[in-house]
C-alpha cells in the first residue's frame, strides 16, 4: 500500500476553513498509527500542493509542521482557521471527519 499517496488524497479532501487530526487521518487510512501519519506529514515533499498544515492534534493544538509553527499558523489563518494560544479556535466546528 502506498501510504504517502493515500495520505495526499485525504489531505486534498479537507475543505477550506477546516482542519483534521492525525488520528482521524490514520483511521481514514485504516490504521491506528497516528504517529506514523505525523512522520509521513513531516516528509511531505509538496506542502503547497498537499496541505499538511491542516492537520492538528486531537485536542486542537497545532502539533508539528516541518516549516515551523509560525508558518503553520500563517497558512491556517490564510485558510480561514484562527489560532489562539497554540490551539485552533472553535476546534469542534472546524474539525473535518472523513467518515
Legacy VTK file of the C-alpha trace (Angstrom):
# vtk DataFile Version 3.0
C-alpha trace
ASCII
DATASET POLYDATA
POINTS 99 float
0.000 0.000 0.000
1.290 3.453 -0.863
0.692 5.317 2.390
2.035 8.653 1.110
-0.335 8.637 -1.868
-3.310 7.714 0.322
-2.371 10.487 2.766
-2.069 13.055 -0.021
-5.506 12.073 -1.332
-7.015 12.627 2.123
-5.278 15.979 2.602
-6.932 17.241 -0.566
-10.354 16.316 0.872
-10.052 18.669 3.863
-12.282 21.636 2.928
-11.303 25.289 3.061
-11.574 26.596 6.617
-11.387 23.135 8.193
-8.732 21.033 9.898
-8.422 17.348 10.666
-6.308 15.359 13.107
-3.506 12.856 12.905
-5.824 10.286 14.490
-8.723 10.973 12.106
-6.444 10.604 9.112
-4.939 7.386 10.486
-8.427 5.933 10.930
-9.403 7.033 7.408
-6.316 5.161 6.187
-7.474 2.051 8.042
-4.908 2.104 10.822
-4.385 3.356 14.366
-0.831 4.622 13.858
-1.407 8.369 14.101
2.268 8.987 14.934
3.152 7.295 11.656
0.820 9.778 9.948
2.784 12.578 11.611
6.023 11.134 10.234
4.551 10.952 6.740
3.316 14.533 7.003
6.759 15.703 8.095
8.165 14.153 4.907
5.536 15.780 2.665
7.573 16.825 -0.396
4.891 19.257 -1.623
3.346 21.213 1.310
1.921 23.801 -1.104
0.109 21.134 -3.135
-0.868 18.796 -0.259
-1.945 20.967 2.711
-0.389 19.138 5.649
-0.692 22.331 7.727
-4.408 21.482 8.077
-3.605 18.551 10.377
-3.593 19.198 14.122
-3.694 17.231 17.366
-6.947 15.721 18.651
-7.304 18.481 21.253
-6.934 21.268 18.666
-3.293 22.048 19.474
-1.147 22.736 16.455
1.175 19.750 16.513
4.235 19.922 14.308
4.998 21.377 10.907
8.260 20.956 9.013
8.329 24.682 8.136
7.722 25.787 11.751
4.816 26.873 13.936
4.706 30.459 12.671
4.332 29.252 9.079
1.652 26.732 10.081
-0.305 29.494 11.835
0.095 31.808 8.831
-1.200 29.150 6.436
-4.111 28.233 8.708
-5.140 31.888 9.013
-4.935 32.305 5.233
-7.246 29.288 5.005
-9.786 30.811 7.406
-8.742 28.973 10.568
-7.907 31.112 13.600
-5.305 30.058 16.152
-5.054 31.370 19.699
-2.521 30.237 22.316
-1.368 27.400 20.069
-4.850 25.945 19.522
-7.432 26.112 16.751
-10.234 28.485 17.749
-13.656 26.782 17.728
-11.987 23.450 17.031
-15.164 21.341 17.202
-16.724 23.377 14.383
-13.527 23.470 12.338
-12.898 19.711 12.640
-13.318 17.686 9.434
-14.207 13.991 9.701
-13.657 11.651 6.778
-16.354 9.156 7.767
LINES 1 100
99 0 1 2 3 4 5 6 7 8 9 10 11 12 13 14 15 16 17 18 19 20 21 22 23 24 25 26 27 28 29 30 31 32 33 34 35 36 37 38 39 40 41 42 43 44 45 46 47 48 49 50 51 52 53 54 55 56 57 58 59 60 61 62 63 64 65 66 67 68 69 70 71 72 73 74 75 76 77 78 79 80 81 82 83 84 85 86 87 88 89 90 91 92 93 94 95 96 97 98
